[in-house]
Amino acid sequence: MPANEIHKSDIGTVFKVTIKDSTSAVDISTATTKQIIFKKPGGGKLTKDAPFFTDGSDGIITYTTVSGDLSEEGMWKLQGYIVLSGGNTFYTDIYTFKVYRNL
């Protein structure tokens, strides 16, 4: 039975974030900085480098969790952040997701 929840200590959970300008994806193929910022329920932050999902022309960056990332249960937030080679910066909307406890 496949999991449809994110659990504390999960490894390999993939987060994809699309950088948009109004309603269209931004071509971020020239980005020099690509990050996803996670805010833990307790208030701490994790900033993770986020490679392109493809080549950046689709505006998507991605991050796959490793051991120690999802260390708290509760409501988390995340936001994508990029810096293009010309110096323009983009932040995404802030998204919320829940990390569930284990038995």
N, C-alpha and C positions, 0 to 999 in steps of 0.2 A: 504494500500500500504506500503510494508516494506521499511524502510530507508536503503539507500546504501551509505550514507555519514555520516561522523562524524561531529556533530555540537557543537558549543560553549555551554557549560553547560550541555552537555549530561551526564547522569548518567547511569551506567550499561554497558558501552562499554567494551568489553572484548579484551584484547591484549594478544596474545600467542607468545612466543619467543622460538625458538629452539636453544640450545647450540650445536654447531657443531665443530668438529675437522676435517678440510678439508671438506669432503662431508658427513661424517657420524655423526649422533647424538651421543652426549657423554652421558654416564650413569652418571647422577648427583645425584643419590639417596643418596650419602653421603655428599651432600652440606650442609655447615653450614651457608652460606650466599647466599640468592637468591634475586636478585633485578632487577627491570627494571628502568632505568634512562631515564627520559623524558626531552628534552630541548625545552623550549617554544620559540615561534617566537621572543619574546622580549629579549631572552637571559637567562632568569631564568631557573633553573633546579628543577625538582621534582624527588626524589628518593623514589621508592615505593617497599616495600617487596612484593615478588612474589612467591606464593606457587607453588608446583608442579601441573601440569595438571593432572597427574595420580600418579605414585609413584617415578618419577624421572628417571626411566630407559629409558624413551623415549627422555630425554633431554629437555622436554618442561616445561617452567615456564609460569605463567599467572598472569594477573592483571585486575581487574574490576574497572572501574572508579567510584568515589564517587563525591558528591557535592563539587565544587570548583576546581576539577582537571583540567578540560578542560576550563580554564578561559580566553584563548586568541584565537582569530581566526587567521588563517595563517598556514604557514608550520612549523610543529613540527618534531622533531627527537626523536628516541628512541634507546636504546641499553641495552641488557641484560648483567648482571654481576653475576658471582657466584664464591664462594670459596669452594673448596672441603675440606673434613676433613683432608687430607694430606697436605693442604696448597696451592695446585695448584689453579690458578685463570684462569677464562675464561671470555672474553668479546665477544659478538656477533658482527656481522657487524652492522653498523648504518643504521637504516631504517627511511624513511621519510614518513609522512602522512599529509594530509591537514585537518584542522578543519575549517568548514564553518560557516559563520555568520547566524544568525536567522533573520527573518523579523522584 
